[in-house]
Amino acid sequence: MLLLTLIVITIGVSFWYERTHQPVLSLKDVALQNFADSLIQKGNSLVNASVDDVVQYRLHPFDPNTADTLSLSQLGLRPFVVSNVLRYRAKGGVFRQVSDFRKIYGLSEEEYDALVPYIVIQEADTQTSSDASSRSKDSVHQIRESLLKDSTYKKIEKYEIGTVVDLNKADTAELKKIPGIGSAIARMIVTYRSQLGGFFEVEQLRDINLDTSQLQSWFSIDETDIRKLAINKSSVDLLRRHPYINFYQAKAIVEHRRKHGALTSLKPFILYEEFTASDLERIAHYLSFD
């Protein structure tokens, strides 16, 4: 009886200690842990779950021969397409030119067209260092300059000075008529506009590394054309896909909505650590409270 009593006391003390010494987790830690646990139940690993959930979607220069899972995911590629890229490389496949990336199974024509300006194939190891140094590595600016010198660009009839184009309505054909904009840049603008839902100011073109000082006078903006997200109905996954909203911000919005009901403004988030004043200001252009 004495032995059983000691065992019961030991178990009770151990249980009490674990319950009273749990580490205090931040909102971010809790979000990651909860998400990881849900994916583990589906058979996924914790590491992959964490990377996939907090990935931020943004276009950036990349080499398909060396880009890792996170870098490829940030480009907006679907998980199975990322897996196909890695599988192709694992089997000895090499992307020797930009057009080779089109061969990846599952990659749509729209995705390929959007990524073309950002694909940078590094020089092969067999070439001399002098040859390699003559090529740009990962500069969007250098890619843009080379494209502007293309003979195709020179044949396009350009608008006269004083012409103004609606940045939220112009298609690639119309954008290419503006001096300084070629096929690649026009696709970049249209692709980014689609991700945003529309522009509320020309300065947003800086997000994709364009010099707005030369483009400012060519554009007008009609904010009524902006496509907005229904903040009281959108899921975390839908919210975080917007370029201006990260996972933690999307999670905070949905959690606040769950606890306090429908939102009528973004004022409740002024005191949230996930948001800065500038974050709330630009996000406000893309949210509706219907």
Beta strands, then each sheet from edge to edge (+ up, - down):
strand 1: 165-166
strand 2: 219-220
strand 3: 229-230
strand 4: 287-288
sheet 1: 1+ 2+
sheet 2: 3+ 4+
end
